[in-house]
Amino acid sequence: MNDCIFCKIVKGELPSRKVYEDDDILAFHDIYPRADTHIVFIPKSHISSADHIDEGNVGVVAKIFATIPGVMKELEITNGYRVVTNVGEDGGQTVGHLHFHAIGGNKLKADFC
């Protein structure tokens, strides 16, 4: 997608504060953090949202979830964190590229979800 901000980050056309990268996924600090540590995990291939996860791309989603704990541990988030994805406009999705927020570093309110 030519106008996707996350695709531009993957291509290196926009800057990010990367914390993890491999051939399939990228993780970077959110520019509008909601907690002391707020990392965004994305597949490098464009998937519009969780509504578009299917048998052909579920592997990269599983890889993201397998990667999150190690990255959070490296960032010294060891007392818990939250993983969130938003789907669609009414769900609060502001970038049309599948992404997961890993949020921690301070006590999160339990009333969120």
Secondary structure, DSSP 8 states (H G I E B T S, - for coil): -TT-HHHHHHHTSS---EEEE-SSEEEEE-SS-SSSEEEEEEESS----GGG--TTTHHHHHHHHHHHHHHHHHTT--S-EEEE---TTTTT--SSS--EEEEESS---GGG-
